Amino acid sequence: MKDMLKKGLALGLGFAVVSKEQIEKVVDELVKKGELSANESKELMNELIQKGEDQQNEIQVKLKEQVQKILAELNLPTKADIERLENRIAQLENGTHD
């Protein structure tokens, strides 16, 4: 049953969108049914929560990559570009040069 739960979460909504409370609820239900011991439940909850955090991190990395790709395609100035221009303008206004 434990493996079915893991596969179901991985194939269904995924660990990243399942809250800690949802995981606890499902695991507690398995303990009540006698399909998991208390020690196994703690182990399983920790494992599922860790997988969720790992998937969230992976999603964030992929989203960041996609946003950077889109920004590059739009040819928008970066924050560094704007800061460099602001510094250059300040230098010109003050009569100093690099």
Phi, psi and omega in degrees: 000323180300316179294323178297320178298313180299313180295319180298316178292320181294322182274331183280242182288336182093158182292330186295332184255002179267125182283162178300321180296320178296318179297314180300319181298313181295316181294318177300321179296320178295324178294316180300322180283351180082014181273346177222146173274168179300319179295317179296324182295318178297316179299313181295316179299314179299318180295314181294320178295319178296318178297322177297315179296319179298316180294322178297318178298317180296318179297317180298318179297315181294320178297317179299317178298318180294319179296317179297321179296316180295316179298320179295319179294327179281349179058042178275148177291145178275170176300321179296320178299314182294317179297320179297317179293320178298318178296318180295319179296317179299320179296316180295321179293328180272355179077018178255156180229153176276000000 
